Amino acid sequence: MTTLEPTVSPQVTDPALDEGDHDRMTHIVLEGYTKKRGKFVSTGPSVVEGMVNTVPVRALCGKEWVPGRDPKRYPLCPTCKEIAQSMGWKVPAT
């Protein structure tokens, strides 16, 4: 009599990102910060400026693109989320 061994598939908890997956994610863009004395310092174009003037913006993860899609339709980039949380910033629930 032959005993059958069960086949076990590895459980993937964090899917690997393929080329182009960052195009289907919502990214976090740091548009600037306010110094202790109250002056705002820009770190690059804002998302709105990118959309209106078709100017590329840079996400925390390093991705550069011209924004134009509804970010609510896509999951949050795990790299952007990790960077934002490591800085102590509040990240909206996804």
MARZATOR-263787 format. One line per 10 residues: number of its first residue (from 0); their letters; for each residue x, z, y of N, C-alpha, C. Coordinates in steps of 0.1 Angstrom, whole numbers, padded with zeros to 4 digits, always signed. Layout:
<nodes>
NUM> a> X,Z,Y,X,Z,Y,X,Z,Y  ... $
</nodes>
This chain:
<nodes>
0> mttleptvsp> +0008,+0000,-0012,+0000,+0000,+0000,+0009,+0000,+0012  +0006,-0008,+0022,+0013,-0009,+0035,+0007,-0001,+0045  +0015,+0007,+0052,+0010,+0015,+0064,+0013,+0007,+0076  +0002,+0006,+0085,+0003,-0001,+0097,+0007,+0008,+0108  +0017,+0004,+0116,+0021,+0012,+0128,+0014,+0007,+0140  +0009,+0016,+0148,+0002,+0012,+0160,+0012,+0005,+0170  +0007,-0005,+0177,+0015,-0011,+0187,+0012,-0004,+0201  +0022,+0000,+0207,+0020,+0007,+0220,+0026,-0001,+0231  +0019,-0004,+0241,+0023,-0011,+0253,+0028,-0001,+0264  +0039,-0004,+0271,+0043,+0005,+0281,+0033,+0006,+0292 $
10> qvtdpaldeg> +0031,+0017,+0298,+0022,+0019,+0309,+0029,+0017,+0322  +0024,+0007,+0330,+0030,+0004,+0343,+0022,+0011,+0353  +0029,+0021,+0360,+0022,+0028,+0371,+0024,+0022,+0385  +0035,+0016,+0387,+0038,+0010,+0399,+0042,-0005,+0397  +0033,-0014,+0399,+0036,-0028,+0395,+0048,-0033,+0403  +0056,-0041,+0396,+0067,-0047,+0403,+0062,-0058,+0412  +0069,-0060,+0423,+0065,-0070,+0433,+0072,-0083,+0430  +0064,-0093,+0430,+0069,-0107,+0428,+0072,-0113,+0442  +0080,-0124,+0442,+0082,-0131,+0454,+0068,-0135,+0460  +0066,-0133,+0473,+0054,-0137,+0479,+0043,-0126,+0479 $
20> dhdrmthivl> +0045,-0115,+0472,+0036,-0104,+0472,+0034,-0097,+0485  +0045,-0097,+0493,+0045,-0091,+0506,+0036,-0099,+0516  +0033,-0111,+0512,+0023,-0119,+0520,+0009,-0114,+0518  +0006,-0107,+0507,-0007,-0103,+0504,-0008,-0087,+0505  -0001,-0082,+0515,-0001,-0067,+0518,-0003,-0065,+0533  -0008,-0053,+0536,-0008,-0048,+0549,+0004,-0041,+0552  +0011,-0044,+0563,+0024,-0038,+0567,+0022,-0029,+0579  +0031,-0020,+0581,+0031,-0011,+0593,+0042,-0016,+0602  +0038,-0018,+0615,+0047,-0023,+0625,+0049,-0012,+0636  +0061,-0008,+0638,+0064,+0001,+0648,+0066,-0006,+0662 $
30> egytkkrgkf> +0056,-0005,+0670,+0056,-0012,+0683,+0065,-0005,+0694  +0068,+0007,+0692,+0076,+0015,+0702,+0074,+0029,+0700  +0080,+0037,+0709,+0079,+0052,+0708,+0080,+0057,+0722  +0076,+0069,+0724,+0076,+0076,+0737,+0087,+0086,+0737  +0096,+0085,+0747,+0107,+0094,+0749,+0102,+0108,+0753  +0111,+0118,+0752,+0107,+0131,+0757,+0102,+0132,+0771  +0108,+0123,+0779,+0104,+0123,+0793,+0092,+0115,+0796  +0085,+0110,+0786,+0073,+0103,+0787,+0074,+0088,+0789  +0086,+0082,+0789,+0087,+0067,+0790,+0085,+0061,+0776  +0077,+0050,+0776,+0075,+0042,+0764,+0086,+0032,+0762 $
40> vstgpsvveg> +0092,+0032,+0750,+0103,+0022,+0747,+0098,+0012,+0737  +0097,+0000,+0740,+0092,-0010,+0731,+0103,-0013,+0720  +0099,-0015,+0708,+0109,-0019,+0697,+0107,-0033,+0693  +0098,-0040,+0700,+0096,-0054,+0696,+0081,-0058,+0700  +0077,-0070,+0696,+0064,-0074,+0700,+0053,-0066,+0692  +0042,-0064,+0698,+0031,-0057,+0692,+0024,-0066,+0682  +0015,-0061,+0674,+0007,-0069,+0665,-0002,-0078,+0673  -0008,-0073,+0683,-0017,-0080,+0691,-0010,-0092,+0698  +0002,-0089,+0704,+0010,-0099,+0710,+0014,-0110,+0700  +0017,-0106,+0688,+0020,-0115,+0677,+0009,-0125,+0674 $
50> mvntvpvral> -0004,-0119,+0673,-0015,-0127,+0670,-0019,-0137,+0682  -0018,-0132,+0694,-0022,-0140,+0706,-0012,-0150,+0709  +0001,-0147,+0709,+0011,-0156,+0713,+0019,-0162,+0701  +0014,-0160,+0689,+0020,-0165,+0677,+0035,-0162,+0676  +0038,-0149,+0679,+0052,-0144,+0679,+0054,-0135,+0666  +0065,-0137,+0659,+0067,-0129,+0647,+0069,-0114,+0651  +0064,-0106,+0642,+0066,-0091,+0643,+0074,-0087,+0631  +0080,-0075,+0631,+0088,-0069,+0620,+0082,-0056,+0615  +0079,-0056,+0602,+0073,-0044,+0596,+0085,-0034,+0593  +0081,-0022,+0590,+0090,-0011,+0586,+0099,-0015,+0574 $
60> cgkewvpgrd> +0093,-0023,+0565,+0100,-0027,+0553,+0110,-0039,+0556  +0109,-0045,+0568,+0118,-0056,+0571,+0111,-0069,+0571  +0099,-0070,+0566,+0092,-0083,+0566,+0089,-0088,+0580  +0092,-0101,+0582,+0089,-0107,+0595,+0078,-0117,+0593  +0068,-0118,+0601,+0057,-0127,+0600,+0049,-0128,+0613  +0041,-0138,+0614,+0032,-0139,+0625,+0018,-0134,+0620  +0014,-0123,+0625,+0001,-0117,+0620,-0011,-0126,+0624  -0020,-0127,+0614,-0032,-0135,+0617,-0043,-0132,+0607  -0041,-0124,+0597,-0051,-0120,+0587,-0057,-0107,+0589  -0068,-0104,+0584,-0075,-0091,+0585,-0067,-0081,+0575 $
70> pkryplcptc> -0061,-0071,+0581,-0053,-0062,+0573,-0062,-0053,+0563  -0074,-0052,+0566,-0083,-0044,+0558,-0086,-0050,+0544  -0082,-0063,+0543,-0085,-0070,+0530,-0074,-0068,+0520  -0062,-0062,+0524,-0051,-0061,+0516,-0046,-0047,+0514  -0039,-0044,+0503,-0034,-0031,+0501,-0022,-0028,+0510  -0019,-0016,+0512,-0008,-0012,+0521,+0005,-0014,+0513  +0015,-0019,+0520,+0028,-0021,+0515,+0034,-0008,+0511  +0038,-0006,+0498,+0043,+0007,+0494,+0056,+0011,+0501  +0064,+0001,+0504,+0077,+0004,+0511,+0074,+0009,+0525  +0065,+0002,+0533,+0062,+0006,+0546,+0056,+0020,+0546 $
80> keiaqsmgwk> +0047,+0023,+0536,+0041,+0036,+0534,+0051,+0047,+0532  +0061,+0044,+0523,+0071,+0054,+0520,+0080,+0057,+0532  +0083,+0047,+0540,+0091,+0049,+0552,+0084,+0057,+0562  +0071,+0054,+0564,+0063,+0061,+0574,+0061,+0075,+0570  +0059,+0078,+0557,+0057,+0092,+0553,+0070,+0100,+0554  +0082,+0093,+0551,+0094,+0100,+0552,+0098,+0104,+0566  +0092,+0097,+0576,+0093,+0100,+0590,+0083,+0111,+0595  +0075,+0115,+0586,+0065,+0125,+0590,+0052,+0119,+0596  +0051,+0106,+0596,+0039,+0100,+0602,+0027,+0101,+0593  +0015,+0102,+0599,+0003,+0101,+0591,+0000,+0087,+0588 $
90> vpat> -0003,+0085,+0575,-0006,+0072,+0570,-0021,+0072,+0566  -0029,+0063,+0570,-0043,+0063,+0566,-0044,+0061,+0551  -0055,+0068,+0546,-0057,+0066,+0532,-0061,+0052,+0528  -0056,+0048,+0517,-0058,+0034,+0513,-0067,+0033,+0501 $
</nodes>
